[in-house]
Amino acid sequence: MSKLIASAAIRGAHVLAKQAEEMLEKAIAEKGRDYAFEFPDTAYYLPMIYAMTGFAVKTVGDMKAALGFVKELLHPEPDEKLWKPYLGEALDSGMATLFAEEIIFALKYINGLEPCTDPETGYVYNGFISDTIQRNLGVQLVDGTMPGFAAIIGAAPDDETAVKIVRGLQEKNILTFLSGQSNGDSVTKQLLRQKVELGWDTRIVPLGPDTEHTLYALDWAIRASLIFGGKKAGDFKEHLKYQKDRVFAFAIALGPMDDIKWATGAGAINMGFPAVCDTDVPVIHPTGVCTYEEVEKELDHSKIVQRAIEIRGLKITVEKPPIPVAYGPAFEGERIRKEDTFIEFGGQRTPCFEWVRMTEMDAIEDGKVIIKGDRWQERYEAGGQMPLGILIEVAGRKMQKDFESVIERKIHSNINEAQGIWHMGQRDINWVRISNNAKKDGFTLEHLGIVNIAMTHNRFRSIVDKVQVTLFTDEQDVKKMLEEARAAYKERDSRLGSLTDEAVDLFYSCLLCQSFAPSHVCVITPERLGLCGAYNWLDGKAAYEIDPTGGNQPIQKGVCLDPKLGRYSGADEYLKNATGGAVETLNLYTIMDNPMTSCGCFECIVAIIPEANGVMIVNRGFPGMTPSGMKFSTLAGSVGGGAQTPGFMGIGVNFITSRKFLFGDGGLSRIVWMPKALKERVKEAFDKLAEEQGVPGLLDKIGDETICEEPDKLVEFLTQVEHPALSMDPML
C-alpha cells in the first residue's frame, strides 16, 4: 500500500478524532451527559458504531464511551523517516474516521447545524438519510432497478463535466450521493448552476458540503445489513462481508485529495467500496478487503463512470427506446412544472385515457404507431393542452387476458422514465406532460407510442410478440373510445375480484429480496399481495411466464392443513427449500402463529396491542409514536431481516382490505389503531368489507394519533365506542 495514502489516512483520522473530542467536551459542559439524542427516523442509533460494536449511543454520555472506540482504533501518527506503511493501521484509521465523523454529526444535529444550508445558493442539503427512505427504495434495490449507488466527492473541472458524469449515472439507474468540495466548488453547486433537478425523486442526493458528509452514505449502506440482512449489531465481520458482497457501492473522487478524503476513503475501503479518482495518485490494492480493490488515476472524465462500474462489478442492463431524450428510472421522479410544460394531456383538463387490450396476432402490425386525429400535428406543435387516448394492443402466443392489467400498470414507468416527460394516474384519470426541453430535443407525440412499444417488448418479451399503439387526438374519438375502455376496466375488475385463494392451484413466491434477506420469501396469493405492495398474484404469474427461472416461482398449494390459519403443505415444503431450512412452516392468515417473514421494505407493520386484545397497523412514513410504545422505525428493526416474529408482521397496504386479512385471528375486528392518513387511504374498501363482516362503522371505532398514542388511553377510547375486539377471544 502506498506510504503516502496510509500516512494521509492516519493523519486525517487524528484530526477528526480531536475535533470530535473537543465538540463532545463542549456538549457535555452545555447539555450534560444524560442529554438524549437520536438521528431522525432511525431505529439504529449511530448506525456505524452500532453495527460495528453493538453499542447503542443514546445520550451525549454514550458518545463519550463511543469515542473510546475511536481511540482504540487510532495508531500513532507516522514518523515519515522511520514509519513503514501497514495496511491494517490505515484501515483501522479509516474505521476510526467513520466513528469520529458519526459523533461529530450527531453533535452538529444537537446544535442545530445539520442538515446544513449552503450560504451561497440557499440549497438545503439532505443530511442524515432516514430508515423510511431506505425502506421506500427497498424494492428498487433488490429487484435490480437500482443496481447500486455512487458517492461523488469534490467538484468536476467544469459544470458541463459535472452534468455529464451525473447524467451517466442516472442513465444507468444508479443512485448518486454528493458531498465535499474541491477548490471552493462542488458538484452540487455545479448542478444547481446548470438547473439540474436534485433530490430523491431524481436520485441525485446532495448530503452536505464537506467530505465528512460522505459518512451519511456509508451509514445508509451499513443499515442495509441491519434492515434487510438481519445481521446482529456487533457482528462486524458479518456486516463488512455483507457490504462487500451485497451492497454495490463505489466512489468517484473529483479534484485534489487531502488527508480527510483519504481517511474517509480508508473507511469506505473497509466496507469493500472502491474509488476512482481524476487526479494523479498512487494505486492501492487492499487485497482481501475490497473485492474490486482499486483507487486509480482516470483523467478521461467521459469514461470515469464506466470505469467505476467495471471496478465494482455492477451488472447494468439498460433498455433504451429509440427516442431523442435520456431514459431510465432515475428520471421517473422528475417533476415538470406548469411554466416548464410545452403540452399536457388529461389531468381533468382534457379527455384522456390509457388502455391495454389483448388482440389476435394478425390483427395488428408489430412496432406500428398510428395517430388518429385531424390536424393533430398543428395542434401538437402549438403546445398547450390536447385530448389524448392511448390504446396499446398486444398479441402473443403466451399472452393471457389477465396480463392486460399488469402491462397497463407499466405505462406509468414506460412514459415517466423518459427525461422531460411526466406521467401520473392510470386508466381514465391519467395525466401526461411534455416539457419545453424535451420538445426542443425533438420529442414528438409519436414518441409516446414508440416508448410504449419498445418498453412493453422489453418488460414482457416472453409473453408479448407484437405491440401496436394507436393515439387518439380528436376529442370525440377519445370520448368514444373511453366508453369502450371503461367497459373493459369494469369487466376486468369483476373478473379479478372473483379470484380467491381457494379458486387457484398455484401461489407464487417472490424471491427478489433474498439478495438482501436470504431467509425471507414472500408467498403471494390472490388474496394476499407481497408485503412491499408492488407485486400481486397476477404480477407473479406474469413474471414467471416472462422468466421461468426468475424471482417469482410457482408454489403448488398442496393440501390445506388449516383453512382458518391459512396453512398449506405445498407452501411449507417450498419454504423449507427456498430458505435453506430457516423457515419450516407458514400460516398466511394469522399474526400469532408462524406468520410471514419480512425483508424490510414492507409498506405497513401489524403489531399486537395486548392491552386492547387487538392489533395496530402503522404505515411506513408515519413519524409519530404508536400505542406499542415504539415508532415505525423502531418496530421495523424487530420485524425485518427474514425472521418470523409472532405478534408482528410486515404487510402491503392493500392486504388490509382483503377478506383473508387476519382471517385466523378474527379479521378486521382485531384492528384497534391506525394512523389517520392510513384510515383515509383505505376507507372506501374498508367500509365495504366491514359491512360484509358484520361490523359496519368499524373504522370510526379505530383509534388514531388524534385520539391517543398510549395503550391505556386507547383502551378507554375502545371501551367508550364499544369496539368489538374487547369482547373477542384473547389473542394471547
N, C-alpha and C positions, 0 to 999 in steps of 0.2 A: 504494500500500500504506500502511496506517496507520503513522504515525510511532511511535505508542505500541507497536504489536506488534513492529515492526522493532527498535526500541531494546531492548525486553524480551528478544527472542531473542538479540541480540548480547551483552547483559549476562549472560544465563544461560549462554551458551557460554563466556564468560570465566570464570565461576565454576567450571564443570565442568572446564575445561582446567587451571585452577590446582589443583583437587582431584586430578585425575589425575596432575599433575606431582609434587605433594607425596607422594602414595601411592607413586608409582613410585620416587622417590629413596629412600624408606624401604625399599622392597622390594629395590632394588639393594644397599643397605647391608647388609641382613639375609641375602639369598639369593644375591647375586651376579648378574652379567649372564647367565651361562650357565644359570641355573635354567630348566628346561623347563616349559612349560605348554601344555595344550590343554583347551578346553571339553569336557565329557563327551559322548562318542559323536558326534563330527562329524569330517568329513574336510576342513573348510573353515576351520580355524584360528580367527581372529577374523573371522567371516563378512563383516561390513560392510566392514571395512578391506580384506580380501582381495578381495572382489568389486569394490570401487571403485578400488583402487590396484594390485591384483595382488601386493601384498606379503604374504607368509606370516609371520605372527607366531608364532614357535615358542618363544621364550625371553623372559625379562624384558628382556634387552638389545634384542631386536627391538621390544618395546613402547616403548623409548626412541626408536628410529627412527620408529616409527609416530606417536609424539607430535609429531614434526616435521611430519607431515601436518596435524595439528590446528592447529599454529601458523601454517602456511602459509595455511590457510583463514580464520583469525581476522582480523577488521578491528578497528581501534581502537574502544574503547568510545565511544559517541556523546556529543558535547557538545550538550546539549539546546538551547543557544542558537544554535549555528552549523550543526549537522549536519542534513542533509536526508535523509530516508529513501530508501534504494535497495534494491530487491527483491533484487538479486544479492548484496548484502552480508548480508542477512538469511538467504538460502538457503545461502550459504557457511557462515554461523554454524550453521545447522541441521545441515549435514553434519559440521562440526567437533564439534558436540554429540554426534552419534551415535558418532563415532570415540572421543571422550573417554569417553563412557559405557561403551563396549565395553572400553576399557583399565581403567576403574575396576572393572567387574565381573570381569574376568579376575584382577585383583589381589585382589579380595574372595574369589574361589574359592581362590586360593593361600593366603589367610589363614584359610580355613575359615568364611568369613562368608556364603557362598552355597551352596545355596539357604537362605534365612533362615527362621526360625520366628517367628511373631507372639507376643510375650510375653504378650499379653492373652488370646488364645484358644488358644494352643498349636498353631495351624494351621501346617503346613509348606508353604511356597509351592513352586511348581513349579521356579522358577529357569530356567536355560537349557533350551531345547527341543531335544531330540536329533534327529539325522538319521533315526533309526529311527522316531520318532513321525511325522515328516514323511512318510516313505515309507509308513507304515501307513495314513495318511489320503490317500495319493495318488489312489486310485480315487475317493473321495468328492469330492475337489477337482476332478477332471477330468470326472466324469460329471454334474455339476450337483447331486448330492445335497447337497453343501455349497457353496452359491453364493458364499460369501465369508466374511470374518471381520471382527470388530469388536474394537476396543480401548476399553474403558471406563476412564476415568481419573478418580479422585476419589470422591465419595460423593453419593448422591441425597439429596433433602431429608428422606426418612424411609425406614424399612425397607420399607414396603409399596410405595413407588415403585420402589425398587431391584429388588424381586422382579418387579414389573410390567414394567420395562424388559428385564430379563434373560429373563423368560418370553417376551416379544415376540420377542426374537432367537432363542430356542430354537425357537419355533413356526415360524419361517421358516428353520430349519435352518442358522443362521449360527453359526460357531464364535466364542466370546467369550473374550477375554483381559481380565483385571482387573489394575489397578495403580494406585498413587498414593492420596493421601488428600485430604480437604477438611475443615477444622475438626476434625482429630483422628479422623475417621471414614473408612470406606472401604466401597465396595460389597461387598468380600469379607466384612468384618465384618457388614454388614447382612444378607447372605445367610446367613451362619452363624447369626446370631441367629434367623432365620426357618427354620432347619433345612433349607435348600436343599442338596441334594447337589452337591458341587463335584468337578471333576476331568475328565480326558479322556473318561471314559465318558458324561458328561452335556454335554460340550462347553462347560463353564464352567471356565476355567483361570486361577486366580489366580497371577500371575507374581511379585509381590512388593509390599511396602507403599509403595514410593516411586515418584514419577513416572518416574524414570530406568529403572525396571524395564520400561517400555514398550519399551525397546530390545530386549528378548528377542523381542517380537512382530515387530519390524522385522527382526531377524536371521532369524527364521522366514521372513519374506516374501522377503528378498533371496536366501535359499538356494533358493527355487523356481526362479529363473532359472539358478542353478548346477546344481541337481539335474535339473530337468525340461527347462529351456530350452536347455541346452548352451551357455550364454553363457560366454565366457572371462573368467577373472579379469583385472581391469584395464580391461576394455572398459566403462567406467562409463556411456557413452551408451546402449549396448545394454541394460545392466542396468536403468537408470532407465526406458527405454522399455518394457521387458518388464513392469516393476512397474506402470506406468501403464495398459498395455493388457491385461494378463492376470491380474494379482493384484488381486482385488476386495476391497479393504480400506478401512475408514474408522474414524474415532474418534468417541467420544461423551465429551466433557469435561464433568463434572458438578462444580459448585461454583466458587469463585473461581479465577481464573487467576493464575499467578505467572511469574516470569522463566524458571524451569526448565521449566514446562509449555509456554511459548511457544517456547523454544529447541528442545525435543524435537519440538514440533509443526511447527516450521520444517523439521526434518529429515524428518518424515513427508511434508510437502508436496512436498519434493524428489522423493519417490517416487510422487507422484500420488495420495496418500491424503488426502481431505478430512476435515473435522471439523465436528461440530455441538456447540455449547455451550449451556448453560442459563443463562448469565449475560450481562449486557449488555456486549458487547464490539464493537469496530469490525469491520466486514466487510472481508476481504481477498480480492483476486482476482488470484492469480499466474497470469495468462493464459499459456498455452503450457507451463506446468509441470504443473498439475493439470487434467485434463480437466473435472472437475466442481468447479471452483475455488470453494470456499466455506467460510467459517467464520462461522456466523451465530447470532444470538440466537434461541433457541427455548425459550420458557418453559413451553409446554404439554407436560409430560412424557408425556402419553398419545399424543402424535404424534411424539415425538422419534425413535423407531426408524424409522417410515415415512419421515420426512423425510430421515434419513441414507441410507436405501436409495435414495430417489429421487435424492439428490445424487450418489451413487456410480454410479447407473445399473444397479443389480443387477436381474437378471431372476428374480423369485421366483414359483415355481409350486408352491403347497402344496395338496395334495388332502386335505381333512379329512373323514373319515367322520362321519356324524351320531351322535356319542357325547358323553357329558357330561364328558369329560376332555380335556385338551390332547393334541395329536397331532403327531408329527413325528420324523424320525431322531435329533434331539438327545436324545430320551428312550429311544433304543434301548439305551444303555449303563447305564440306571438299574438299580440293584440294589434288590431288596426282601428285606430280612432276615426271618428267621423271626418275630421279635417284631412286625414291621410287616405280617405277612401275615394277611389275612382268610380266604382259602380257597386251596387249591392242588390241582392235578390232576397225576397222573403222578409223574415223578421217582422211579420204583420204589416209590412209596408206595401208589399205586392203579393199576389198569389204565388205560392211556391210549394213544391213537394219533391221527395226523392223516393224511389220505389224500385226494388229489385224483383224481377219476375222471371221465373223459370219458363223456358220455352223449348221447342223441338230444335234439333241440330240444324235442320235445313231451313229453319225459319229466319235465321239471322246470318249476318256476314261478320266473321271474326275481325275485330280491330276497327270496325267502321263507326264513325261518329256522324250522326245525322242531326242537323239543326232545322227544326220546323218553325217557320215564322216569317212573315213578310217583312222585308226591310230590317231584319234583325241586325245586320252589320251597321247600318246607320245609327240605330238606337244604341247599340253597344258602344260604338265609337263616341257617342255623345256623353256617355257616362251617366251618373245619377242613379236612378232606380229602374228596375225592369222585372217583369214576371219571369219565372223560370220553373220548368218541370224537368226533373232528371229521371229518366227511365233507363234502368240498366237491365238488359235482357241477357240471361246466361243459359248456356246449354252444356251438357256434359254427360258422358256415359255413367259417371258415379254421382251425378247431381241428384239431389232429393229436394222435394218441396220444403221440407223442414229447414233446409240450409238457407232459404231466402233471407230469413231474418238475421242469420249470422253474417252473411255477406253484406246485408244492408247496414248493419251497425258499423261496418268498417268504412263506410262512405265518409264518416267524420274524419277518420285518420287519413284516408286517401287524399282528401282535399286540404285538410288542415296542415299537413306536413310539407306543403309547398310554401316556400318563403314568400311572404306578401299576400297570401290567400288565407282567409279566415272563415271558419265554419262553426256553427253551433246548432243544437237541436237535431231533430230527425223527423222522418215521415213528413207530415204536413205542417210542422212548426219549425222547419229548418230556416237557416239564415246564413247567407254567403256574402262576403265582401272581397273585392279585389282592390289592392292598394294602387296608388299612383305609381309607386316604384315598380311594382310587378307589371303594370301596363306599359311603363316606359321600357322595361326589359323585353317586351314582346309577348307577354302572356295574353292569350285571347280566350274567347268563350269556348272555342273548340278544345282548348287545352283542359278544360274541366272534364270533357269526355275522355281525352287521351289519358289523363291521370287515373281515372276510374277503370279504364280498360287495362292499363299496364299493371296497376296495383291489385286488381281483382285476380288477374292471372298470377301475379307473384305470390299473393297470400293464399290462393286457393287452387294452386296449379294441379293438384291431384283430382279435384272434383269438377273443375271447370275447364272445358275445352274451347268454348267460344264465348266471346263477350261483345255485345254491341250496345252503344249508348245513343239514345235519342234525347235531344234537348228541345223542349217546347218553350217558345218565347212570346207567342201571342196570348193575351190574357184569356180569351175564350177557349183556346185549346188547352191551356193549363187548367182552367176550371173543369173542363170536360174530363180530362184525364185524372184530375184529382178525385172525382167521384168514383172512378174505377179503382183508383189506388185505395181509397178509404174502404171500399167493399172488400178489397183484398186484405187490408190490415185487419178488418173485423173477422173475416173468415179464418185468418192465420191465428189471431189471438184465441179464438174459440177452440181451434184445433190444439194449440199448445197448452191451453188452460186445462184440457182434459187429460194431459199426461200426469200420471201418478207413479209413485214408486212401485205399487203393486202391478201396474199395467205393463211394465217392461221387464225384460230378462237380463238386461245389462245395466250396470252402473259404469261410471268412468272414473279413473284416477286422474289426479294432476300431480305430476312429479317435478314440476318446474322448480319448486322451492327447495328440492333436495340438494341443489347446488350450494345452498346456504345452510339448510337444516336437514342433514342426512337422514334423520329418523322420522321426518314428517311426510305424510301422504294425505292429500285431500281425497275423500271419497265423495264424488259428485253424483247426485241422483236427480230425477226430475223435480223433486220437491225440496232439494237442498243444494244450493249453489256453492261454489268454492268460497272459502272464508274471506278471500280478498275482494269478492264481489265482481270479479272480472270474467269468471268462467262459469257458465251454467252447463246443464246436461247436453244441450244441443251443441254448445261450443266444443265440449269434449268429444262428442260424436263426429262432428265435422273435422276436428283436429286429427282424430285417429284415421279418418279417411284420407286426409292430406298427407299424413306422415305416420305410417303404421308402427314405426319404431321410435316415435317421439315421446313427449312428456305426458300425453293423455292416452291411457291404455284401457281397454275394456275389462270390466270385472264381472265375471259370471256371478249372479246373485247367490246361486245355490239354494239351500234350504233356509227358510225363515225360521230361525231358532227362537225368536221372541218378537212378535209383531208389535207389542207395546213399546219396547225399548228400541226396536229397530236393529236387531242383530241378525246377520246373515252369514251362513257358513262360508260362502264364496268370498265375501269381503274379509273375513278373518283369515282365510288361507292366503289371500292376496297380500294382506298387510304383513303377515309373518315373513313372506318372501321379499317384499319390497322394502322393508325396514331392517332386514337382516336379523329379525327376531326381536327388535327393540319394542315393537308393538304387536301383541298377540291377538287382541280382540277389540272390537269397536261396537258401541251402541250409538246409532245415529240420532236417536230422538230423546236423549237424556243428557243432563249435565252432571249427574251424580255418579254414574257407574260407567267406567271406561269410555269417557267422551272422546270426541275427535281431538287429535293433536293439533297444534298450531305452529306455524313457522315464525310469524312476527308481523306479517303485512295484513292482518285481519282488519276489517272495517269497524267492527264492534267487539266488545268483550261482554259476555254474560257472566255474572258473578252472584253467588248465593248471598242473601242477607238473612242469616239465621233468625234474627230477632223478629223479622217480618214474615217468616215462613214463605219467602219468595225469592225472586231474583231481581237484580237491577241490570240494565243494559246501558253501557256508556260507549259513545262513538268516538273514533279517532278524531282528534282535533278539538274535542271538548276540553277546555283548560281547567275547569273548576274541580272542587272537591266532590266526592260522592259519599253516599251513606256507608260505604265499606271502609271509610277512613283513608282511602287512597285515591289519588288522581289516576287518570288513564295511564300515564307513563309508568307509574309505579306498578299498577296492576299488570300491565303488559309485560313487565320484567319477569313475572311469575307464570305467565301463560305460554310464552313463545318457546322457541328452541326445539320443538318436536316432542315435548313431554305431554303425557296425559295427566291432567290435574283436575280430579273430581271437584265439582263446585265452581270451576272456572273454565271458560271456553271461548275461543275466538270464532266469530261468525261474520257472514256478509249481511248487509242491511236487509236485503230482500228476504232472507230466511225468517225474519221476524214475523212476516205476514204469510208464512207457509202453514198449511194445515199440519205439517209434521213438526213445527217448532215446539220443542219440549213436550212432545206428544206423550212421552212416558212419564212426565212429571206433572202433567195437568194442563199443558197448553198455555194459552195467553193469560189465563187467570193467575199464573205464577208471577207475572211481571208487576213489580211494585214501584219501580222508579226508572225514569229515563230523562235525559236532558230535554228541555222544552223544544229545541230545534229538531231533535230526532223524532219527537212525538208528532210534530207538524209535518215532517217529511213522510211518515208512514201512515198518516191519519186516514186517508181515503180507504186504502186496502185494509188497514187495521180495523176500522169501524165495521166494515163488511164482514170480516172474519169473526169479530167479536159477536156480532149479531147471530152468525151461523153457529157459534159455540155456546150460545145461550147466555152471554154476558153483555148485552147492549149497554153502551155508555161506559164501558170499562176504561177507555182512555182517559176520561175525566177523573177517574179514581186512582190513577197512577201518579205518584209524586214526581216532581222535577226540582231543579235547583231554585226555582222561585218560591217553592213551598218549604223545602227542607234539604239539609245536607247531612244531618245527623240521624243515626238509626232510631233513637228514642223518639225524636220528633216525627220521623217517618211513620212509626207505629201509631202515634197519636193521630196523625192525619188519616191513615188507613182505617183506623177504628171509627173515626168520625164519618167517613164516607162509606163504611161497611164494605171494604174491599174483600172479594171472595177468598183471597189467599189466606186470610186469617182463620177461616173455618175449614181449610183443606187439611188432608193428612200431613203430618210433619215431614219435611224434606230430609231431616237428619234422624 
